[in-house]
Amino acid sequence: MLKQLNRAINRAYMPVSLKYLSLAAYAVLIITGLSAYSTDAAFLKELRNTNLGNLIVWSYWWPVIVIGSIFFGRVWCMVCPVEIVTTFFPKSG
């Protein structure tokens, strides 16, 4: 089992595909977080507690990243999509 996992991780396309998957997850969370809009204060207060984007990011995503980095070290760096985003927008000299 560990040999298969190690072999899969060492493939050239694996880290890049995980980064694209993570980027897609970020995009979905951003879209769900921004898609709800209202001017009703009571509805916005309820929405703050039930918005899927907020719940996933603050209840699951960040705690998993922190706990995962404690136990697995820099594994998050392998799947973090920041590198992909920065290559789309290079610095202009």
PDB file of N, CA, C and O in Angstrom:
ATOM      1  N   MET A   1       0.820  -1.196   0.000  1.00  0.00           N
ATOM      2  CA  MET A   1       0.000   0.000   0.000  1.00  0.00           C
ATOM      3  C   MET A   1       0.864   1.260   0.000  1.00  0.00           C
ATOM      4  O   MET A   1       0.619   2.178  -0.782  1.00  0.00           O
ATOM      5  N   LEU A   2       1.872   1.308   0.872  1.00  0.00           N
ATOM      6  CA  LEU A   2       2.745   2.473   0.928  1.00  0.00           C
ATOM      7  C   LEU A   2       3.585   2.598  -0.337  1.00  0.00           C
ATOM      8  O   LEU A   2       3.868   3.711  -0.780  1.00  0.00           O
ATOM      9  N   LYS A   3       3.987   1.476  -0.923  1.00  0.00           N
ATOM     10  CA  LYS A   3       4.756   1.525  -2.170  1.00  0.00           C
ATOM     11  C   LYS A   3       3.909   2.132  -3.281  1.00  0.00           C
ATOM     12  O   LYS A   3       4.405   2.931  -4.075  1.00  0.00           O
ATOM     13  N   GLN A   4       2.640   1.758  -3.339  1.00  0.00           N
ATOM     14  CA  GLN A   4       1.753   2.297  -4.371  1.00  0.00           C
ATOM     15  C   GLN A   4       1.522   3.789  -4.159  1.00  0.00           C
ATOM     16  O   GLN A   4       1.517   4.559  -5.119  1.00  0.00           O
ATOM     17  N   LEU A   5       1.333   4.191  -2.926  1.00  0.00           N
ATOM     18  CA  LEU A   5       1.144   5.598  -2.621  1.00  0.00           C
ATOM     19  C   LEU A   5       2.399   6.396  -2.958  1.00  0.00           C
ATOM     20  O   LEU A   5       2.309   7.474  -3.546  1.00  0.00           O
ATOM     21  N   ASN A   6       3.558   5.878  -2.593  1.00  0.00           N
ATOM     22  CA  ASN A   6       4.821   6.545  -2.888  1.00  0.00           C
ATOM     23  C   ASN A   6       5.046   6.637  -4.395  1.00  0.00           C
ATOM     24  O   ASN A   6       5.516   7.663  -4.886  1.00  0.00           O
ATOM     25  N   ARG A   7       4.723   5.597  -5.122  1.00  0.00           N
ATOM     26  CA  ARG A   7       4.868   5.592  -6.578  1.00  0.00           C
ATOM     27  C   ARG A   7       3.937   6.621  -7.219  1.00  0.00           C
ATOM     28  O   ARG A   7       4.324   7.310  -8.163  1.00  0.00           O
ATOM     29  N   ALA A   8       2.710   6.724  -6.703  1.00  0.00           N
ATOM     30  CA  ALA A   8       1.745   7.690  -7.238  1.00  0.00           C
ATOM     31  C   ALA A   8       2.190   9.123  -6.966  1.00  0.00           C
ATOM     32  O   ALA A   8       2.046   9.986  -7.832  1.00  0.00           O
ATOM     33  N   ILE A   9       2.722   9.384  -5.792  1.00  0.00           N
ATOM     34  CA  ILE A   9       3.165  10.734  -5.445  1.00  0.00           C
ATOM     35  C   ILE A   9       4.382  11.147  -6.268  1.00  0.00           C
ATOM     36  O   ILE A   9       4.536  12.326  -6.589  1.00  0.00           O
ATOM     37  N   ASN A  10       5.234  10.208  -6.607  1.00  0.00           N
ATOM     38  CA  ASN A  10       6.454  10.528  -7.344  1.00  0.00           C
ATOM     39  C   ASN A  10       6.241  10.705  -8.842  1.00  0.00           C
ATOM     40  O   ASN A  10       7.195  11.022  -9.553  1.00  0.00           O
ATOM     41  N   ARG A  11       5.054  10.517  -9.334  1.00  0.00           N
ATOM     42  CA  ARG A  11       4.786  10.748 -10.752  1.00  0.00           C
ATOM     43  C   ARG A  11       4.835  12.245 -11.041  1.00  0.00           C
ATOM     44  O   ARG A  11       4.511  13.063 -10.180  1.00  0.00           O
ATOM     45  N   ALA A  12       5.240  12.592 -12.245  1.00  0.00           N
ATOM     46  CA  ALA A  12       5.437  14.002 -12.595  1.00  0.00           C
ATOM     47  C   ALA A  12       4.137  14.798 -12.560  1.00  0.00           C
ATOM     48  O   ALA A  12       4.150  15.976 -12.201  1.00  0.00           O
ATOM     49  N   TYR A  13       3.038  14.191 -12.919  1.00  0.00           N
ATOM     50  CA  TYR A  13       1.775  14.925 -12.987  1.00  0.00           C
ATOM     51  C   TYR A  13       1.062  15.034 -11.640  1.00  0.00           C
ATOM     52  O   TYR A  13       0.125  15.822 -11.514  1.00  0.00           O
ATOM     53  N   MET A  14       1.471  14.279 -10.648  1.00  0.00           N
ATOM     54  CA  MET A  14       0.738  14.227  -9.390  1.00  0.00           C
ATOM     55  C   MET A  14       0.711  15.563  -8.639  1.00  0.00           C
ATOM     56  O   MET A  14      -0.378  16.030  -8.306  1.00  0.00           O
ATOM     57  N   PRO A  15       1.845  16.196  -8.357  1.00  0.00           N
ATOM     58  CA  PRO A  15       1.753  17.462  -7.609  1.00  0.00           C
ATOM     59  C   PRO A  15       0.970  18.539  -8.366  1.00  0.00           C
ATOM     60  O   PRO A  15       0.216  19.298  -7.755  1.00  0.00           O
ATOM     61  N   VAL A  16       1.139  18.610  -9.666  1.00  0.00           N
ATOM     62  CA  VAL A  16       0.433  19.622 -10.446  1.00  0.00           C
ATOM     63  C   VAL A  16      -1.063  19.347 -10.460  1.00  0.00           C
ATOM     64  O   VAL A  16      -1.862  20.276 -10.347  1.00  0.00           O
ATOM     65  N   SER A  17      -1.447  18.098 -10.596  1.00  0.00           N
ATOM     66  CA  SER A  17      -2.876  17.775 -10.607  1.00  0.00           C
ATOM     67  C   SER A  17      -3.508  18.060  -9.248  1.00  0.00           C
ATOM     68  O   SER A  17      -4.658  18.494  -9.187  1.00  0.00           O
ATOM     69  N   LEU A  18      -2.782  17.827  -8.166  1.00  0.00           N
ATOM     70  CA  LEU A  18      -3.306  18.155  -6.838  1.00  0.00           C
ATOM     71  C   LEU A  18      -3.445  19.662  -6.658  1.00  0.00           C
ATOM     72  O   LEU A  18      -4.375  20.127  -6.000  1.00  0.00           O
ATOM     73  N   LYS A  19      -2.523  20.425  -7.243  1.00  0.00           N
ATOM     74  CA  LYS A  19      -2.623  21.880  -7.161  1.00  0.00           C
ATOM     75  C   LYS A  19      -3.837  22.382  -7.928  1.00  0.00           C
ATOM     76  O   LYS A  19      -4.543  23.272  -7.454  1.00  0.00           O
ATOM     77  N   TYR A  20      -4.090  21.819  -9.116  1.00  0.00           N
ATOM     78  CA  TYR A  20      -5.271  22.225  -9.881  1.00  0.00           C
ATOM     79  C   TYR A  20      -6.564  21.827  -9.159  1.00  0.00           C
ATOM     80  O   TYR A  20      -7.545  22.569  -9.187  1.00  0.00           O
ATOM     81  N   LEU A  21      -6.563  20.681  -8.528  1.00  0.00           N
ATOM     82  CA  LEU A  21      -7.727  20.258  -7.754  1.00  0.00           C
ATOM     83  C   LEU A  21      -7.960  21.208  -6.576  1.00  0.00           C
ATOM     84  O   LEU A  21      -9.098  21.577  -6.285  1.00  0.00           O
ATOM     85  N   SER A  22      -6.891  21.593  -5.912  1.00  0.00           N
ATOM     86  CA  SER A  22      -6.990  22.535  -4.807  1.00  0.00           C
ATOM     87  C   SER A  22      -7.449  23.906  -5.300  1.00  0.00           C
ATOM     88  O   SER A  22      -8.238  24.572  -4.629  1.00  0.00           O
ATOM     89  N   LEU A  23      -6.964  24.332  -6.464  1.00  0.00           N
ATOM     90  CA  LEU A  23      -7.392  25.604  -7.042  1.00  0.00           C
ATOM     91  C   LEU A  23      -8.885  25.577  -7.378  1.00  0.00           C
ATOM     92  O   LEU A  23      -9.592  26.562  -7.167  1.00  0.00           O
ATOM     93  N   ALA A  24      -9.351  24.459  -7.894  1.00  0.00           N
ATOM     94  CA  ALA A  24     -10.781  24.321  -8.184  1.00  0.00           C
ATOM     95  C   ALA A  24     -11.601  24.387  -6.898  1.00  0.00           C
ATOM     96  O   ALA A  24     -12.673  24.992  -6.877  1.00  0.00           O
ATOM     97  N   ALA A  25     -11.106  23.769  -5.831  1.00  0.00           N
ATOM     98  CA  ALA A  25     -11.804  23.827  -4.545  1.00  0.00           C
ATOM     99  C   ALA A  25     -11.856  25.261  -4.030  1.00  0.00           C
ATOM    100  O   ALA A  25     -12.888  25.702  -3.525  1.00  0.00           O
ATOM    101  N   TYR A  26     -10.743  25.993  -4.154  1.00  0.00           N
ATOM    102  CA  TYR A  26     -10.734  27.405  -3.769  1.00  0.00           C
ATOM    103  C   TYR A  26     -11.766  28.194  -4.565  1.00  0.00           C
ATOM    104  O   TYR A  26     -12.516  28.989  -3.998  1.00  0.00           O
ATOM    105  N   ALA A  27     -11.806  27.977  -5.873  1.00  0.00           N
ATOM    106  CA  ALA A  27     -12.745  28.706  -6.721  1.00  0.00           C
ATOM    107  C   ALA A  27     -14.186  28.429  -6.308  1.00  0.00           C
ATOM    108  O   ALA A  27     -15.001  29.348  -6.238  1.00  0.00           O
ATOM    109  N   VAL A  28     -14.500  27.172  -6.037  1.00  0.00           N
ATOM    110  CA  VAL A  28     -15.863  26.820  -5.600  1.00  0.00           C
ATOM    111  C   VAL A  28     -16.193  27.497  -4.272  1.00  0.00           C
ATOM    112  O   VAL A  28     -17.297  28.013  -4.098  1.00  0.00           O
ATOM    113  N   LEU A  29     -15.251  27.500  -3.344  1.00  0.00           N
ATOM    114  CA  LEU A  29     -15.496  28.139  -2.053  1.00  0.00           C
ATOM    115  C   LEU A  29     -15.677  29.644  -2.195  1.00  0.00           C
ATOM    116  O   LEU A  29     -16.518  30.235  -1.517  1.00  0.00           O
ATOM    117  N   ILE A  30     -14.897  30.267  -3.067  1.00  0.00           N
ATOM    118  CA  ILE A  30     -15.030  31.706  -3.273  1.00  0.00           C
ATOM    119  C   ILE A  30     -16.375  32.030  -3.912  1.00  0.00           C
ATOM    120  O   ILE A  30     -17.053  32.970  -3.498  1.00  0.00           O
ATOM    121  N   ILE A  31     -16.756  31.254  -4.915  1.00  0.00           N
ATOM    122  CA  ILE A  31     -18.031  31.499  -5.597  1.00  0.00           C
ATOM    123  C   ILE A  31     -19.211  31.294  -4.652  1.00  0.00           C
ATOM    124  O   ILE A  31     -20.142  32.100  -4.644  1.00  0.00           O
ATOM    125  N   THR A  32     -19.183  30.217  -3.850  1.00  0.00           N
ATOM    126  CA  THR A  32     -20.293  30.005  -2.904  1.00  0.00           C
ATOM    127  C   THR A  32     -20.306  31.061  -1.816  1.00  0.00           C
ATOM    128  O   THR A  32     -21.370  31.434  -1.320  1.00  0.00           O
ATOM    129  N   GLY A  33     -19.139  31.542  -1.444  1.00  0.00           N
ATOM    130  CA  GLY A  33     -19.087  32.583  -0.424  1.00  0.00           C
ATOM    131  C   GLY A  33     -19.604  33.918  -0.913  1.00  0.00           C
ATOM    132  O   GLY A  33     -20.206  34.670  -0.147  1.00  0.00           O
ATOM    133  N   LEU A  34     -19.377  34.224  -2.186  1.00  0.00           N
ATOM    134  CA  LEU A  34     -19.790  35.513  -2.730  1.00  0.00           C
ATOM    135  C   LEU A  34     -21.150  35.496  -3.409  1.00  0.00           C
ATOM    136  O   LEU A  34     -21.693  36.556  -3.722  1.00  0.00           O
ATOM    137  N   SER A  35     -21.705  34.331  -3.641  1.00  0.00           N
ATOM    138  CA  SER A  35     -22.944  34.251  -4.415  1.00  0.00           C
ATOM    139  C   SER A  35     -24.181  34.693  -3.645  1.00  0.00           C
ATOM    140  O   SER A  35     -25.191  35.046  -4.254  1.00  0.00           O
ATOM    141  N   ALA A  36     -24.121  34.680  -2.360  1.00  0.00           N
ATOM    142  CA  ALA A  36     -25.297  35.063  -1.573  1.00  0.00           C
ATOM    143  C   ALA A  36     -25.245  36.555  -1.278  1.00  0.00           C
ATOM    144  O   ALA A  36     -24.254  37.058  -0.748  1.00  0.00           O
ATOM    145  N   TYR A  37     -26.300  37.246  -1.618  1.00  0.00           N
ATOM    146  CA  TYR A  37     -26.360  38.689  -1.396  1.00  0.00           C
ATOM    147  C   TYR A  37     -27.776  39.067  -0.969  1.00  0.00           C
ATOM    148  O   TYR A  37     -28.757  38.544  -1.495  1.00  0.00           O
ATOM    149  N   SER A  38     -27.862  39.961  -0.030  1.00  0.00           N
ATOM    150  CA  SER A  38     -29.159  40.454   0.417  1.00  0.00           C
ATOM    151  C   SER A  38     -28.948  41.778   1.135  1.00  0.00           C
ATOM    152  O   SER A  38     -27.845  42.073   1.597  1.00  0.00           O
ATOM    153  N   THR A  39     -29.995  42.563   1.227  1.00  0.00           N
ATOM    154  CA  THR A  39     -29.945  43.803   2.003  1.00  0.00           C
ATOM    155  C   THR A  39     -30.687  43.664   3.319  1.00  0.00           C
ATOM    156  O   THR A  39     -30.682  44.590   4.130  1.00  0.00           O
ATOM    157  N   ASP A  40     -31.323  42.524   3.544  1.00  0.00           N
ATOM    158  CA  ASP A  40     -32.050  42.262   4.778  1.00  0.00           C
ATOM    159  C   ASP A  40     -31.062  41.869   5.874  1.00  0.00           C
ATOM    160  O   ASP A  40     -30.376  40.853   5.761  1.00  0.00           O
ATOM    161  N   ALA A  41     -30.990  42.668   6.927  1.00  0.00           N
ATOM    162  CA  ALA A  41     -30.004  42.445   7.993  1.00  0.00           C
ATOM    163  C   ALA A  41     -30.225  41.125   8.715  1.00  0.00           C
ATOM    164  O   ALA A  41     -29.259  40.440   9.053  1.00  0.00           O
ATOM    165  N   ALA A  42     -31.468  40.759   8.956  1.00  0.00           N
ATOM    166  CA  ALA A  42     -31.752  39.496   9.660  1.00  0.00           C
ATOM    167  C   ALA A  42     -31.338  38.305   8.806  1.00  0.00           C
ATOM    168  O   ALA A  42     -30.789  37.326   9.313  1.00  0.00           O
ATOM    169  N   PHE A  43     -31.603  38.394   7.509  1.00  0.00           N
ATOM    170  CA  PHE A  43     -31.205  37.307   6.615  1.00  0.00           C
ATOM    171  C   PHE A  43     -29.688  37.200   6.519  1.00  0.00           C
ATOM    172  O   PHE A  43     -29.144  36.096   6.486  1.00  0.00           O
ATOM    173  N   LEU A  44     -29.004  38.334   6.475  1.00  0.00           N
ATOM    174  CA  LEU A  44     -27.540  38.311   6.416  1.00  0.00           C
ATOM    175  C   LEU A  44     -26.941  37.714   7.687  1.00  0.00           C
ATOM    176  O   LEU A  44     -25.927  37.017   7.633  1.00  0.00           O
ATOM    177  N   LYS A  45     -27.563  37.986   8.821  1.00  0.00           N
ATOM    178  CA  LYS A  45     -27.069  37.407  10.076  1.00  0.00           C
ATOM    179  C   LYS A  45     -27.225  35.887  10.056  1.00  0.00           C
ATOM    180  O   LYS A  45     -26.333  35.163  10.497  1.00  0.00           O
ATOM    181  N   GLU A  46     -28.349  35.408   9.548  1.00  0.00           N
ATOM    182  CA  GLU A  46     -28.565  33.964   9.413  1.00  0.00           C
ATOM    183  C   GLU A  46     -27.636  33.369   8.358  1.00  0.00           C
ATOM    184  O   GLU A  46     -27.114  32.268   8.530  1.00  0.00           O
ATOM    185  N   LEU A  47     -27.436  34.096   7.280  1.00  0.00           N
ATOM    186  CA  LEU A  47     -26.584  33.627   6.192  1.00  0.00           C
ATOM    187  C   LEU A  47     -25.133  33.487   6.641  1.00  0.00           C
ATOM    188  O   LEU A  47     -24.416  32.601   6.176  1.00  0.00           O
ATOM    189  N   ARG A  48     -24.709  34.356   7.538  1.00  0.00           N
ATOM    190  CA  ARG A  48     -23.351  34.300   8.066  1.00  0.00           C
ATOM    191  C   ARG A  48     -23.074  32.948   8.723  1.00  0.00           C
ATOM    192  O   ARG A  48     -21.951  32.444   8.681  1.00  0.00           O
ATOM    193  N   ASN A  49     -24.103  32.373   9.325  1.00  0.00           N
ATOM    194  CA  ASN A  49     -23.936  31.104  10.020  1.00  0.00           C
ATOM    195  C   ASN A  49     -24.237  29.890   9.148  1.00  0.00           C
ATOM    196  O   ASN A  49     -23.907  28.767   9.530  1.00  0.00           O
ATOM    197  N   THR A  50     -24.848  30.089   8.001  1.00  0.00           N
ATOM    198  CA  THR A  50     -25.247  28.946   7.179  1.00  0.00           C
ATOM    199  C   THR A  50     -24.643  28.940   5.782  1.00  0.00           C
ATOM    200  O   THR A  50     -24.896  28.007   5.020  1.00  0.00           O
ATOM    201  N   ASN A  51     -23.855  29.944   5.420  1.00  0.00           N
ATOM    202  CA  ASN A  51     -23.246  29.993   4.102  1.00  0.00           C
ATOM    203  C   ASN A  51     -22.246  28.847   3.964  1.00  0.00           C
ATOM    204  O   ASN A  51     -21.339  28.710   4.786  1.00  0.00           O
ATOM    205  N   LEU A  52     -22.409  28.033   2.939  1.00  0.00           N
ATOM    206  CA  LEU A  52     -21.568  26.848   2.752  1.00  0.00           C
ATOM    207  C   LEU A  52     -20.094  27.206   2.626  1.00  0.00           C
ATOM    208  O   LEU A  52     -19.240  26.507   3.172  1.00  0.00           O
ATOM    209  N   GLY A  53     -19.787  28.272   1.922  1.00  0.00           N
ATOM    210  CA  GLY A  53     -18.393  28.692   1.774  1.00  0.00           C
ATOM    211  C   GLY A  53     -17.756  29.022   3.104  1.00  0.00           C
ATOM    212  O   GLY A  53     -16.642  28.581   3.388  1.00  0.00           O
ATOM    213  N   ASN A  54     -18.462  29.807   3.937  1.00  0.00           N
ATOM    214  CA  ASN A  54     -17.941  30.159   5.256  1.00  0.00           C
ATOM    215  C   ASN A  54     -17.776  28.934   6.144  1.00  0.00           C
ATOM    216  O   ASN A  54     -16.755  28.770   6.812  1.00  0.00           O
ATOM    217  N   LEU A  55     -18.782  28.084   6.144  1.00  0.00           N
ATOM    218  CA  LEU A  55     -18.723  26.898   7.002  1.00  0.00           C
ATOM    219  C   LEU A  55     -17.563  25.994   6.628  1.00  0.00           C
ATOM    220  O   LEU A  55     -16.842  25.522   7.507  1.00  0.00           O
ATOM    221  N   ILE A  56     -17.371  25.747   5.353  1.00  0.00           N
ATOM    222  CA  ILE A  56     -16.295  24.846   4.934  1.00  0.00           C
ATOM    223  C   ILE A  56     -14.936  25.447   5.239  1.00  0.00           C
ATOM    224  O   ILE A  56     -14.063  24.765   5.775  1.00  0.00           O
ATOM    225  N   VAL A  57     -14.747  26.728   4.902  1.00  0.00           N
ATOM    226  CA  VAL A  57     -13.434  27.346   5.111  1.00  0.00           C
ATOM    227  C   VAL A  57     -13.072  27.412   6.582  1.00  0.00           C
ATOM    228  O   VAL A  57     -11.995  26.962   6.976  1.00  0.00           O
ATOM    229  N   TRP A  58     -13.955  27.967   7.402  1.00  0.00           N
ATOM    230  CA  TRP A  58     -13.587  28.204   8.793  1.00  0.00           C
ATOM    231  C   TRP A  58     -13.796  26.998   9.697  1.00  0.00           C
ATOM    232  O   TRP A  58     -13.152  26.913  10.742  1.00  0.00           O
ATOM    233  N   SER A  59     -14.660  26.073   9.341  1.00  0.00           N
ATOM    234  CA  SER A  59     -14.896  24.918  10.201  1.00  0.00           C
ATOM    235  C   SER A  59     -14.064  23.705   9.817  1.00  0.00           C
ATOM    236  O   SER A  59     -13.732  22.883  10.671  1.00  0.00           O
ATOM    237  N   TYR A  60     -13.724  23.586   8.535  1.00  0.00           N
ATOM    238  CA  TYR A  60     -13.029  22.377   8.084  1.00  0.00           C
ATOM    239  C   TYR A  60     -11.679  22.662   7.433  1.00  0.00           C
ATOM    240  O   TYR A  60     -10.674  22.050   7.795  1.00  0.00           O
ATOM    241  N   TRP A  61     -11.651  23.593   6.471  1.00  0.00           N
ATOM    242  CA  TRP A  61     -10.454  23.798   5.649  1.00  0.00           C
ATOM    243  C   TRP A  61      -9.257  24.222   6.493  1.00  0.00           C
ATOM    244  O   TRP A  61      -8.231  23.543   6.483  1.00  0.00           O
ATOM    245  N   TRP A  62      -9.368  25.339   7.229  1.00  0.00           N
ATOM    246  CA  TRP A  62      -8.234  25.831   8.002  1.00  0.00           C
ATOM    247  C   TRP A  62      -7.823  24.899   9.137  1.00  0.00           C
ATOM    248  O   TRP A  62      -6.625  24.687   9.323  1.00  0.00           O
ATOM    249  N   PRO A  63      -8.754  24.329   9.908  1.00  0.00           N
ATOM    250  CA  PRO A  63      -8.293  23.376  10.930  1.00  0.00           C
ATOM    251  C   PRO A  63      -7.572  22.168  10.339  1.00  0.00           C
ATOM    252  O   PRO A  63      -6.598  21.688  10.918  1.00  0.00           O
ATOM    253  N   VAL A  64      -8.041  21.667   9.186  1.00  0.00           N
ATOM    254  CA  VAL A  64      -7.372  20.527   8.566  1.00  0.00           C
ATOM    255  C   VAL A  64      -5.970  20.916   8.103  1.00  0.00           C
ATOM    256  O   VAL A  64      -5.037  20.123   8.231  1.00  0.00           O
ATOM    257  N   ILE A  65      -5.809  22.123   7.567  1.00  0.00           N
ATOM    258  CA  ILE A  65      -4.485  22.568   7.139  1.00  0.00           C
ATOM    259  C   ILE A  65      -3.536  22.659   8.329  1.00  0.00           C
ATOM    260  O   ILE A  65      -2.397  22.200   8.250  1.00  0.00           O
ATOM    261  N   VAL A  66      -3.996  23.247   9.426  1.00  0.00           N
ATOM    262  CA  VAL A  66      -3.134  23.395  10.600  1.00  0.00           C
ATOM    263  C   VAL A  66      -2.768  22.032  11.185  1.00  0.00           C
ATOM    264  O   VAL A  66      -1.595  21.762  11.443  1.00  0.00           O
ATOM    265  N   ILE A  67      -3.762  21.175  11.395  1.00  0.00           N
ATOM    266  CA  ILE A  67      -3.496  19.856  11.971  1.00  0.00           C
ATOM    267  C   ILE A  67      -2.670  19.008  11.007  1.00  0.00           C
ATOM    268  O   ILE A  67      -1.766  18.288  11.430  1.00  0.00           O
ATOM    269  N   GLY A  68      -2.978  19.091   9.718  1.00  0.00           N
ATOM    270  CA  GLY A  68      -2.207  18.347   8.727  1.00  0.00           C
ATOM    271  C   GLY A  68      -0.759  18.784   8.669  1.00  0.00           C
ATOM    272  O   GLY A  68       0.131  17.949   8.506  1.00  0.00           O
ATOM    273  N   SER A  69      -0.504  20.092   8.801  1.00  0.00           N
ATOM    274  CA  SER A  69       0.883  20.553   8.769  1.00  0.00           C
ATOM    275  C   SER A  69       1.645  20.123  10.014  1.00  0.00           C
ATOM    276  O   SER A  69       2.862  19.942   9.962  1.00  0.00           O
ATOM    277  N   ILE A  70       0.951  19.959  11.122  1.00  0.00           N
ATOM    278  CA  ILE A  70       1.619  19.467  12.330  1.00  0.00           C
ATOM    279  C   ILE A  70       2.057  18.019  12.146  1.00  0.00           C
ATOM    280  O   ILE A  70       3.173  17.652  12.515  1.00  0.00           O
ATOM    281  N   PHE A  71       1.173  17.194  11.572  1.00  0.00           N
ATOM    282  CA  PHE A  71       1.477  15.773  11.445  1.00  0.00           C
ATOM    283  C   PHE A  71       2.218  15.403  10.163  1.00  0.00           C
ATOM    284  O   PHE A  71       2.982  14.438  10.148  1.00  0.00           O
ATOM    285  N   PHE A  72       2.000  16.160   9.087  1.00  0.00           N
ATOM    286  CA  PHE A  72       2.588  15.780   7.802  1.00  0.00           C
ATOM    287  C   PHE A  72       3.586  16.792   7.266  1.00  0.00           C
ATOM    288  O   PHE A  72       4.061  16.639   6.140  1.00  0.00           O
ATOM    289  N   GLY A  73       3.912  17.801   8.022  1.00  0.00           N
ATOM    290  CA  GLY A  73       4.917  18.771   7.605  1.00  0.00           C
ATOM    291  C   GLY A  73       4.487  19.594   6.405  1.00  0.00           C
ATOM    292  O   GLY A  73       3.425  20.216   6.421  1.00  0.00           O
ATOM    293  N   ARG A  74       5.300  19.599   5.377  1.00  0.00           N
ATOM    294  CA  ARG A  74       5.077  20.468   4.228  1.00  0.00           C
ATOM    295  C   ARG A  74       4.255  19.812   3.126  1.00  0.00           C
ATOM    296  O   ARG A  74       4.400  20.175   1.958  1.00  0.00           O
ATOM    297  N   VAL A  75       3.413  18.875   3.460  1.00  0.00           N
ATOM    298  CA  VAL A  75       2.563  18.242   2.450  1.00  0.00           C
ATOM    299  C   VAL A  75       1.636  19.281   1.830  1.00  0.00           C
ATOM    300  O   VAL A  75       1.344  19.211   0.636  1.00  0.00           O
ATOM    301  N   TRP A  76       1.167  20.247   2.627  1.00  0.00           N
ATOM    302  CA  TRP A  76       0.289  21.271   2.087  1.00  0.00           C
ATOM    303  C   TRP A  76       0.988  22.064   0.982  1.00  0.00           C
ATOM    304  O   TRP A  76       0.339  22.484   0.024  1.00  0.00           O
ATOM    305  N   CYS A  77       2.283  22.273   1.099  1.00  0.00           N
ATOM    306  CA  CYS A  77       3.018  23.015   0.065  1.00  0.00           C
ATOM    307  C   CYS A  77       2.963  22.285  -1.271  1.00  0.00           C
ATOM    308  O   CYS A  77       3.063  22.916  -2.323  1.00  0.00           O
ATOM    309  N   MET A  78       2.807  20.975  -1.240  1.00  0.00           N
ATOM    310  CA  MET A  78       2.733  20.206  -2.477  1.00  0.00           C
ATOM    311  C   MET A  78       1.410  20.446  -3.196  1.00  0.00           C
ATOM    312  O   MET A  78       1.362  20.339  -4.422  1.00  0.00           O
ATOM    313  N   VAL A  79       0.343  20.766  -2.485  1.00  0.00           N
ATOM    314  CA  VAL A  79      -0.966  20.936  -3.115  1.00  0.00           C
ATOM    315  C   VAL A  79      -1.468  22.375  -3.096  1.00  0.00           C
ATOM    316  O   VAL A  79      -2.553  22.642  -3.613  1.00  0.00           O
ATOM    317  N   CYS A  80      -0.727  23.298  -2.525  1.00  0.00           N
ATOM    318  CA  CYS A  80      -1.154  24.694  -2.455  1.00  0.00           C
ATOM    319  C   CYS A  80      -1.177  25.298  -3.861  1.00  0.00           C
ATOM    320  O   CYS A  80      -0.188  25.206  -4.588  1.00  0.00           O
ATOM    321  N   PRO A  81      -2.297  25.913  -4.249  1.00  0.00           N
ATOM    322  CA  PRO A  81      -2.417  26.426  -5.616  1.00  0.00           C
ATOM    323  C   PRO A  81      -1.808  27.809  -5.839  1.00  0.00           C
ATOM    324  O   PRO A  81      -1.944  28.360  -6.931  1.00  0.00           O
ATOM    325  N   VAL A  82      -1.148  28.378  -4.849  1.00  0.00           N
ATOM    326  CA  VAL A  82      -0.607  29.728  -4.998  1.00  0.00           C
ATOM    327  C   VAL A  82       0.407  29.785  -6.138  1.00  0.00           C
ATOM    328  O   VAL A  82       0.432  30.762  -6.887  1.00  0.00           O
ATOM    329  N   GLU A  83       1.231  28.771  -6.281  1.00  0.00           N
ATOM    330  CA  GLU A  83       2.235  28.751  -7.349  1.00  0.00           C
ATOM    331  C   GLU A  83       1.585  28.804  -8.731  1.00  0.00           C
ATOM    332  O   GLU A  83       2.085  29.488  -9.624  1.00  0.00           O
ATOM    333  N   ILE A  84       0.482  28.092  -8.913  1.00  0.00           N
ATOM    334  CA  ILE A  84      -0.211  28.093 -10.205  1.00  0.00           C
ATOM    335  C   ILE A  84      -0.779  29.474 -10.494  1.00  0.00           C
ATOM    336  O   ILE A  84      -0.684  29.962 -11.621  1.00  0.00           O
ATOM    337  N   VAL A  85      -1.365  30.103  -9.493  1.00  0.00           N
ATOM    338  CA  VAL A  85      -1.941  31.428  -9.686  1.00  0.00           C
ATOM    339  C   VAL A  85      -0.849  32.448 -10.008  1.00  0.00           C
ATOM    340  O   VAL A  85      -1.040  33.300 -10.876  1.00  0.00           O
ATOM    341  N   THR A  86       0.272  32.372  -9.332  1.00  0.00           N
ATOM    342  CA  THR A  86       1.349  33.340  -9.584  1.00  0.00           C
ATOM    343  C   THR A  86       1.994  33.138 -10.948  1.00  0.00           C
ATOM    344  O   THR A  86       2.525  34.101 -11.501  1.00  0.00           O
ATOM    345  N   THR A  87       1.976  31.960 -11.506  1.00  0.00           N
ATOM    346  CA  THR A  87       2.529  31.776 -12.851  1.00  0.00           C
ATOM    347  C   THR A  87       1.619  32.364 -13.919  1.00  0.00           C
ATOM    348  O   THR A  87       2.090  32.699 -15.006  1.00  0.00           O
ATOM    349  N   PHE A  88       0.321  32.499 -13.635  1.00  0.00           N
ATOM    350  CA  PHE A  88      -0.589  33.139 -14.581  1.00  0.00           C
ATOM    351  C   PHE A  88      -0.361  34.637 -14.650  1.00  0.00           C
ATOM    352  O   PHE A  88      -0.607  35.255 -15.686  1.00  0.00           O
ATOM    353  N   PHE A  89       0.104  35.227 -13.559  1.00  0.00           N
ATOM    354  CA  PHE A  89       0.292  36.673 -13.488  1.00  0.00           C
ATOM    355  C   PHE A  89       1.751  37.000 -13.135  1.00  0.00           C
ATOM    356  O   PHE A  89       2.038  37.429 -12.018  1.00  0.00           O
ATOM    357  N   PRO A  90       2.669  36.797 -14.089  1.00  0.00           N
ATOM    358  CA  PRO A  90       4.075  37.064 -13.784  1.00  0.00           C
ATOM    359  C   PRO A  90       4.327  38.563 -13.589  1.00  0.00           C
ATOM    360  O   PRO A  90       3.562  39.404 -14.061  1.00  0.00           O
ATOM    361  N   LYS A  91       5.406  38.871 -12.890  1.00  0.00           N
ATOM    362  CA  LYS A  91       5.775  40.271 -12.673  1.00  0.00           C
ATOM    363  C   LYS A  91       6.215  40.872 -14.004  1.00  0.00           C
ATOM    364  O   LYS A  91       6.934  40.251 -14.786  1.00  0.00           O
ATOM    365  N   SER A  92       5.765  42.082 -14.228  1.00  0.00           N
ATOM    366  CA  SER A  92       6.243  42.780 -15.415  1.00  0.00           C
ATOM    367  C   SER A  92       7.403  43.675 -14.983  1.00  0.00           C
ATOM    368  O   SER A  92       7.279  44.484 -14.064  1.00  0.00           O
ATOM    369  N   GLY A  93       8.524  43.508 -15.667  1.00  0.00           N
ATOM    370  CA  GLY A  93       9.765  44.150 -15.285  1.00  0.00           C
ATOM    371  C   GLY A  93       9.779  45.574 -15.554  1.00  0.00           C
ATOM    372  O   GLY A  93      10.774  46.244 -15.278  1.00  0.00           O
TER     373      GLY A  93
END
